Each structure stands twice: as structure tokens, then as C-alpha cells.
């Protein structure tokens, strides 16, 4: 999906190649779990689910 979005830019894949896609994948792979963990702590979902 990220590659398809980047293909819309006239200069893709030159000169950067697929590096922007890998950067976006990396940020999503690290960011989504961290954001989800922060959200769970912030909303205190674990307390509601597990009673602790």
C-alpha cells in the first residue's frame, strides 16, 4: 500500500528508490505498537479487562 502511494509521485522510484517505503514501514512497525500501548495505559483498558 505504501509503495502504491509513493508511485503516484512523478519522481518515484528515482532517485530515492524504495527507501521512503521502508522508512514508512519501519515507523509504522514501531509506532503503531507503541501508540497502542500508550493508549491502553492512558485509557486503563487493562484494568477494565483484567481487574488489576
ROMARKOL-646897 format. One record per residue: residue number from 0; y, z negated, x of N, C-alpha, C, CB in turn. Coordinates in Angstrom, 3 decimals. Atoms other than C-alpha are relative to their C-alpha. Glycine has a CB too. Layout:
residues N
+-----+----------+----------+----------+----------+----------+----------+----------+----------+----------+----------+----------+----------+
:   n :      n.v :      n.w :      n.u :     ca.v :     ca.w :     ca.u :      c.v :      c.w :      c.u :     cb.v :     cb.w :     cb.u :
+-----+----------+----------+----------+----------+----------+----------+----------+----------+----------+----------+----------+----------+
: NUM :        Y :        Z :        X :        Y :        Z :        X :        Y :        Z :        X :        Y :        Z :        X :
...
+-----+----------+----------+----------+----------+----------+----------+----------+----------+----------+----------+----------+----------+
This chain:
residues 52
+-----+----------+----------+----------+----------+----------+----------+----------+----------+----------+----------+----------+----------+
:   n :      n.v :      n.w :      n.u :     ca.v :     ca.w :     ca.u :      c.v :      c.w :      c.u :     cb.v :     cb.w :     cb.u :
+-----+----------+----------+----------+----------+----------+----------+----------+----------+----------+----------+----------+----------+
:   0 :   -1.181 :    0.000 :    0.825 :    0.000 :    0.000 :    0.000 :    1.256 :    0.000 :    0.878 :   -0.008 :   -1.208 :   -0.943 :
:   1 :   -1.164 :    0.050 :   -0.886 :    2.404 :   -0.828 :    2.817 :    0.208 :    1.345 :    0.679 :   -0.166 :   -1.110 :    1.055 :
:   2 :   -0.107 :   -1.313 :   -0.641 :    1.612 :    2.462 :    4.554 :    0.602 :    1.002 :   -0.970 :   -1.382 :    0.490 :    0.491 :
:   3 :   -0.545 :   -0.934 :    0.999 :    2.356 :    4.361 :    1.331 :    1.491 :   -0.208 :   -0.192 :   -0.722 :   -0.164 :   -1.340 :
:   4 :   -1.435 :    0.259 :    0.117 :    5.719 :    2.641 :    1.041 :    0.751 :    0.520 :    1.217 :    0.260 :   -1.498 :   -0.175 :
:   5 :   -0.654 :   -0.466 :   -1.217 :    6.551 :    3.430 :    4.653 :    0.007 :    1.522 :    0.094 :   -0.686 :   -0.589 :    1.218 :
:   6 :    0.051 :   -1.457 :   -0.049 :    5.515 :    7.082 :    4.198 :    1.150 :    0.636 :   -0.760 :   -1.314 :    0.494 :   -0.558 :
:   7 :   -1.146 :   -0.538 :    0.745 :    8.453 :    7.514 :    1.827 :    1.225 :    0.177 :    0.881 :    0.341 :   -0.912 :   -1.165 :
:   8 :   -1.118 :   -0.158 :   -0.926 :   10.855 :    7.119 :    4.738 :   -0.163 :    1.312 :    0.751 :    0.085 :   -1.198 :    0.990 :
:   9 :    0.112 :   -1.320 :   -0.629 :   11.658 :   10.516 :    6.255 :   -0.493 :   -0.044 :    1.439 :    1.326 :    0.686 :   -0.040 :
:  10 :    0.371 :    0.051 :   -1.405 :   11.085 :    9.386 :    9.851 :   -1.376 :   -0.571 :    0.276 :    0.992 :   -0.787 :    0.731 :
:  11 :    1.314 :    0.615 :   -0.222 :    7.697 :    7.738 :    9.332 :   -1.034 :    1.080 :    0.228 :   -0.408 :   -0.892 :   -1.195 :
:  12 :    0.293 :    1.113 :   -0.878 :    5.450 :    7.625 :   11.339 :    0.696 :    0.061 :    1.342 :   -1.445 :   -0.081 :    0.214 :
:  13 :   -0.684 :   -0.114 :   -1.292 :    7.726 :    8.738 :   14.187 :    1.277 :   -0.809 :   -0.026 :    0.305 :    1.475 :    0.341 :
:  14 :    0.622 :    0.258 :   -1.279 :    8.829 :    7.057 :   16.471 :   -0.747 :   -1.325 :    0.030 :    1.034 :    0.024 :    1.078 :
:  15 :    0.590 :    1.343 :   -0.026 :    7.547 :    3.620 :   15.443 :   -1.502 :   -0.002 :   -0.238 :    0.663 :   -0.868 :   -1.031 :
:  16 :    1.425 :   -0.027 :    0.306 :    4.103 :    4.686 :   14.308 :   -0.336 :   -0.979 :   -1.108 :   -0.819 :   -0.316 :    1.243 :
:  17 :    0.457 :    0.930 :    1.033 :    2.174 :    2.143 :   12.274 :    0.404 :   -1.438 :    0.302 :   -1.506 :    0.087 :   -0.149 :
:  18 :   -0.389 :    1.369 :   -0.357 :    3.761 :   -0.890 :   13.960 :    0.712 :   -0.730 :   -1.134 :    0.894 :    0.023 :    1.218 :
:  19 :   -0.619 :    0.724 :    1.121 :    6.002 :   -1.684 :   10.965 :   -1.019 :   -0.456 :   -1.042 :    1.046 :    0.876 :   -0.668 :
:  20 :    1.017 :    0.386 :    0.976 :    2.957 :   -1.711 :    8.690 :   -0.775 :   -1.215 :    0.488 :   -0.960 :    1.168 :   -0.273 :
:  21 :    0.729 :    1.147 :   -0.529 :    1.075 :   -4.082 :   10.982 :    0.870 :   -1.251 :    0.014 :   -0.508 :    0.299 :    1.407 :
:  22 :   -0.914 :    1.136 :    0.042 :    4.137 :   -6.318 :   11.197 :    0.077 :   -0.565 :   -1.414 :    1.400 :    0.410 :    0.491 :
:  23 :   -0.058 :    0.449 :    1.394 :    4.380 :   -6.447 :    7.411 :   -1.314 :   -0.671 :   -0.394 :    0.301 :    1.187 :   -0.944 :
:  24 :    1.297 :    0.619 :    0.282 :    0.635 :   -7.138 :    7.121 :   -0.091 :   -1.386 :    0.633 :   -1.142 :    0.891 :    0.513 :
:  25 :    0.048 :    1.283 :   -0.689 :    0.952 :   -9.926 :    9.676 :    0.859 :   -1.048 :   -0.678 :    0.437 :    0.164 :    1.430 :
:  26 :   -0.881 :    0.938 :    0.697 :    3.887 :  -11.512 :    7.908 :   -0.586 :   -0.423 :   -1.338 :    1.376 :    0.621 :   -0.210 :
:  27 :    0.629 :    0.353 :    1.271 :    2.077 :  -11.346 :    4.587 :   -1.216 :   -0.894 :    0.208 :   -0.404 :    1.260 :   -0.755 :
:  28 :    1.205 :    0.791 :   -0.259 :   -1.132 :  -12.736 :    6.076 :    0.344 :   -1.433 :    0.378 :   -0.829 :    0.641 :    1.106 :
:  29 :   -0.417 :    1.352 :   -0.366 :    0.734 :  -15.716 :    7.500 :    0.886 :   -0.633 :   -1.067 :    0.732 :    0.023 :    1.329 :
:  30 :   -0.991 :    0.530 :    0.926 :    3.462 :  -16.080 :    4.909 :   -0.548 :   -0.410 :   -1.350 :    1.056 :    0.995 :   -0.201 :
:  31 :    0.514 :    0.303 :    1.337 :    1.501 :  -15.996 :    1.666 :   -0.772 :   -1.320 :   -0.021 :   -0.900 :    1.137 :   -0.488 :
:  32 :    0.676 :    1.307 :    0.028 :   -0.881 :  -18.879 :    2.538 :    0.949 :   -1.175 :    0.243 :   -1.102 :   -0.027 :    1.039 :
:  33 :   -0.957 :    1.084 :   -0.244 :    1.985 :  -20.960 :    3.922 :    0.877 :   -0.245 :   -1.221 :    0.876 :    0.322 :    1.215 :
:  34 :   -0.807 :    0.140 :    1.210 :    4.099 :  -20.279 :    0.842 :   -0.809 :   -0.649 :   -1.114 :    0.528 :    1.367 :   -0.457 :
:  35 :    0.865 :    0.597 :    1.013 :    1.177 :  -21.137 :   -1.415 :   -0.230 :   -1.482 :    0.280 :   -1.338 :    0.739 :   -0.061 :
:  36 :    0.189 :    1.408 :   -0.361 :    0.533 :  -24.381 :    0.484 :    1.262 :   -0.803 :   -0.276 :   -0.394 :   -0.130 :    1.478 :
:  37 :   -1.264 :    0.690 :    0.273 :    4.205 :  -25.321 :    0.273 :    0.185 :   -0.188 :   -1.498 :    1.190 :    0.783 :    0.592 :
:  38 :   -0.150 :    0.068 :    1.447 :    4.211 :  -24.543 :   -3.457 :   -0.920 :   -1.065 :   -0.598 :   -0.291 :    1.366 :   -0.628 :
:  39 :    0.958 :    0.987 :    0.509 :    1.093 :  -26.659 :   -4.075 :    0.491 :   -1.412 :    0.289 :   -1.394 :    0.219 :    0.625 :
:  40 :   -0.522 :    1.325 :   -0.349 :    2.636 :  -29.620 :   -2.247 :    1.243 :   -0.308 :   -0.825 :    0.323 :   -0.084 :    1.511 :
:  41 :   -1.266 :    0.207 :    0.712 :    6.008 :  -29.159 :   -3.927 :   -0.231 :   -0.321 :   -1.475 :    0.889 :    1.239 :    0.129 :
:  42 :    0.241 :    0.175 :    1.433 :    4.623 :  -28.942 :   -7.455 :   -1.017 :   -1.112 :   -0.265 :   -0.488 :    1.313 :   -0.619 :
:  43 :    0.998 :    1.068 :    0.084 :    1.955 :  -31.580 :   -6.746 :   -1.179 :    0.407 :   -0.886 :    0.643 :   -1.286 :   -0.539 :
:  44 :    1.133 :   -0.511 :    0.768 :   -0.809 :  -29.425 :   -8.211 :   -1.281 :   -0.742 :    0.364 :   -0.175 :    1.504 :    0.239 :
:  45 :    1.229 :    0.680 :   -0.405 :   -3.472 :  -31.200 :   -6.166 :   -0.135 :   -1.350 :   -0.704 :   -0.029 :   -0.192 :    1.524 :
:  46 :    0.044 :    1.277 :    0.723 :   -2.541 :  -34.495 :   -7.841 :   -0.461 :    0.237 :   -1.427 :    1.388 :   -0.697 :    0.012 :
:  47 :    0.389 :   -0.296 :    1.375 :   -2.895 :  -32.905 :  -11.257 :   -1.467 :    0.417 :   -0.094 :    0.891 :    1.098 :   -0.572 :
:  48 :    1.378 :   -0.487 :    0.044 :   -6.220 :  -31.263 :  -10.393 :   -1.016 :   -1.046 :    0.430 :   -0.138 :    1.214 :    0.872 :
:  49 :    0.985 :    0.894 :   -0.602 :   -7.915 :  -33.919 :   -8.298 :    0.310 :   -1.478 :   -0.200 :   -0.105 :    0.286 :    1.460 :
:  50 :   -0.338 :    1.383 :    0.263 :   -6.101 :  -37.117 :   -9.262 :    0.265 :   -0.841 :    1.229 :   -1.070 :   -0.615 :   -0.767 :
:  51 :   -0.282 :    0.757 :   -1.230 :   -5.200 :  -38.069 :   -5.707 :    1.422 :    0.196 :    0.413 :   -0.930 :    0.416 :    1.135 :
+-----+----------+----------+----------+----------+----------+----------+----------+----------+----------+----------+----------+----------+
